[in-house]
Each structure stands twice: as structure tokens, then as C-alpha cells.
Amino acid sequence: MSTGPTPGLPRSKEVKPRLAVFKFASCDGCQLQLLSCEDELLTLADSVDIVHFLEASSRIESGPYDIALVEGSITTSADRRRLYEIREQSKILITIGACATAGGIQALKNWADRSEFLRCVYANAEYIETLSTSTAIGDHVRVDFELRGCPINRFQLLEVLQSLLVGRKPRTPKHSVCLDCKRRGTVCIAVARDAACLGPMTQAGCGAICPAFNRGCYGCFGPTTQANCDSLADWYIRDRISAPQLVPLLRNFNAGAPEFRDCGDRVDPNSDQGEVL
Amino acid sequence: MSGKQARTIEVGALTRVEGEGALRIVLEEDKVVDVQLAIYEPPRFFEALLRGRPLEETPDITARICGICPIAYQMTAVHALEQALGVTITPEIRELRRLLYCGEWIESHGVHMHLLHIPDFFGCDSSIDLAKRFPNEVNRGLRLKKIGNRLLEVLGGRAVHPINIAVGGFYKAPSPADVRTLIDDLQWGLDAAIEVTHWVAKFDFPNFSGDYEMVALRHASEYPMNEGNVVSTSGLNTATVDFENHFQELQVPHSTAACRQCVYLVKQRISLDLWLGSI
């Protein structure tokens, strides 16, 4: 039985937990999910005090914060310093989305030459400060809870916030997309249509939408618990697509998630770690 | 006081805007002598990372440039690829894409007005603050936004980063039954949008105009939201494919966003002005 909010959060009914939202390299889509809680937004604003959320409010208060939602990945040294300060000021730090939990699509630069990327995009590359990698928040500071997805599911976000307020463990599924396809009654497209679907190795949370729209899952929610990526990858390469076709599928929005990263590197014919399959 | 008194106003972070920016204004006495807008979003290198990847992924990847307007990038991506491949889409797909784009416009305008801009007209920090004074208006705006999202979900699979956009069309056509469920809400939404327009028209807008070149799309027979020529107030009228022959990217040291050489404004209102001027 829960007897109050999560330890560390204010216990008095008069004092609301201070919520802050921070952005690093990202698209804004995950923090938008907070604003997309159209039916719950005003109720939520009664339960927490939103004291730092640049996209939604001009009220900017300095820390300490009770709950920090962090979107985006670390791609500059200035952002890394800003993250250390946020961590110091925050009791509970929650990463929201694939950029914050795995480095995002911009982590593709981890496989590239930084100066070549700079020259490709900018005429005056010397004006731009960027690290050679895009990394997850958890690679730099302690993270208290990770919300997966590209974008996150707003109901999972509400579940996490609600859980913190009442002091229970958030119930966010860790099973694979496959289970949600069965629940929806979607015929398995990996079996029936020979699609290279990442559903068996991807964590649920999106509602298994891609297979329901006749296309394979492309892994927005990152690796599921105990995903056997290698086994599935080998089967797909044996049965339906070539390794060069599978690599970009493993290496997209969660390219930096260790399970996807290692599997992609293993099957990549151009990688140092690659095996000949 | 003697001599010119210089003052600098530094805004470290602009709030309630899509994206991130800082503003530096230098004044001498009361005259503005310099303004610098610094977009400090870290670069993410989309142009570079798309190279060598399967073209089918392009609409999925470019969507991630912006979670607030993914359809804009998805549509641009599929149009560019279809032109490059010589693919012609059917009139039905064109209409469905336009409807999908309407979903994003309804959602994005709902956000922009109610959550981002309107609080400024009443000196409120946020829409949550605004809702204390105008609960019905804020709730009406949130419901409009939700209807836009619902349209995106039915046609695109989800509201942020839709998954149903393919080069050549869609992965799956929406079921007529699902689309029909939207009709009542959209009818309510049309009336609500007109009410919002009447409400906003009464706001006290600053009387400000400058010597700008304004750029928008123009289409011969319809409001140009997803197709048309690039036109400007100085008389430019060119096909989108020639865009780069008329506009040049320019980088400034204080900002990570590439600017265009001629200062120009792009806004829905300008689009409307230029369109109305053409008929």
C-alpha cells in the first residue's frame, strides 16, 4: 500500500512538486506529448507546479526541481555542462524519448566522420561547435526513469507522472510489439508477408501501429527486454533481405541503443566488428 | 544626460516558440541599432545522414526534424522523391495528403494560438495561466488541437511522426468508417474555428510594418498548402524545383540555423495575402 508520493517529493498537499522540462538535441515531439494531453493538461497543472518549460511557459525558475523531464541527446560540450547542472538540481530525472534514451537519429553521426558531416551541411563549418558523437543522457548522468519512443506515448508519460505523485512504480510495458499485434488482431506480417519487421525485438508502447498499416515495425521504442536481435537478424538475412538492407533498419532512431547498435555492427559488411554471414 | 547611452537587452531563451532561440537587442537611447537572433539548437545533420539510406525511409527520417510539423517534412520529402523518380500520384492520394496536412494545420495552429501566442496578449506566462481567465476559450483551443491530432491518427497512424506516408502514396488507405467518425467533431471544429477567429480579431495587435520581401506558395485554383509555385511580393514566381536558383543559404557566426540571403517572411497570413492577391 502506498502511503504518499515517491520519497523526495513534497508530502504536504499544499506544496506541489516542481516540474521542469529540458531540451537537448531533439525535435520537440516528446515534450509536445505533454501538451497533447489535451483532456488532462489543466488537471495535471493542478497537481504539479510547472516551473521550467520553455516551449509552454515564460515562467522560468531556477532549481532545485522535484521532477525533470529531459528530451534530446548530448551533441555539444555546452549541452553536456548544462546537463550536469540539471542533474544536480533535480531529485528525479526522467528521460523522454529515443534521443534522450539512445542518442536519436542524429546518433548516425557516431558512424560517420564529423568533419565530413559538417562540410556536407554547412558552408562555414568553423561556426559550428559539435561533438563527434550524439549520446544518450544516461551516458553522462544518472537517470531515474527512462520513457522510450520516437515519440513517447503520452499515456505512458501521464502514467509515470501519476505514479510519482502517488508513490508507486510506473506500469509501462516491457514486452515486445508482437504481443500488441496479437491484441489488435493484426496478422503477423513477418510470417504472412515476409516483411523484415523489428516487432519481435522492439519494446511495445506505440500500439503496434506499423504492422496494422501494412508495414514492418522500425523500432521506435528501442530494444525490448531480452531481445534476441542476433537470432532475428540472422533469420531475416537468410530468408528475406540482405545484410546491407537490414543495417539501416537496425540503425535508425534507436541506433545508439546497445542491443540494436551491436547487432547492426555485427551484420554490417562494412563494419570492423562485422562477421561474414 | 549627455552622449549616446547604449543599452543591451539579452533574452537568453525565447519562450513559447517552436524551436530554440536567444535574442540580443542593442539600443542607443531609444533607437534600436542592432538585433541578433541566435538559433542555438544543436545541429543534427539530416542532409548528411540521409545519404546512402533506402529512399523509402526518407519521409520517416525527415519527419524527425520537427515533432510539431512532421507532415511538412514528410510531404516535402515525398514530393521531391516522386519528382526525381518521375512518379505521378493519383488524384485520390493527392486529396488524402491534403486532408492529412489539414490535420497538422489544425493541430499546429491550435497549439500556436492557444498554447504559444495568445497568453502574450493578456500578459499571461502560459496557457495554464490563461485558462484561469479564459477557461472556455482555452478548452475550446485544446479540443480543436485534439481534433487535428485525431485526423492525423486516422490517416497517418499517429499524430507525432506519422507512419503511413510512403513515396507514391500511403501504406494503407484509411477505412471509410474510421474517417466518418471524424465528421461530427470536424463540424463542431469549423464553428469553433470561426469563434476563435472572432475572438482573436478583437486583440490589440501592435501596429508594426517593415520593408520585407514576403514569400509563400501560390496555386492556380486552391489555397496553396501542399503544392504550388514559390512567389514573393517583389514579383518572384518560380517552380519549387528552381527554389535553390533564387534563394541562397547564408550562415552567420552567432546561429546554427542557415539564413536565406534576402530577408523574407513566411507566414500563413502572407500566404493568404498573396493568394487573395492572385484571384
Interface residues (C-beta under 8 A of the other chain):
Chain A: K23 F24 A25 S26 C27 D28 G29 C30 L32 Q33 L35 S36 E38 D39 L41 L42 A45 I50 F53 L54 E55 A56 S57 S58 R59 I60 T75 T76 D79 G104 I105 Q106 L108 K109 A112 E116 F117 L118 C120 V121 Y122 A123 N124 Y127 I128 T130 S134 C150 P151 C206 G207 I209 C210 A212 F213 N214 R215 Y218 C220 Q245 P248 N252 F253
Chain B: A13 L14 T15 R16 V17 E18 G19 E20 E41 P42 P43 R44 F45 F46 E47 A48 L49 R51 R53 P54 E57 D60 I61 R64 I65 C66 G67 I68 P70 V111 L115 L116 P119 D125 S126 S127 I128 D129 A131 P135 V138 N139 L142 R143 K145 K146 N149 G157 R158 A159 V160 H161 I163 N164 Y171 K172 E249 Q251 V252 P253 T256 A258
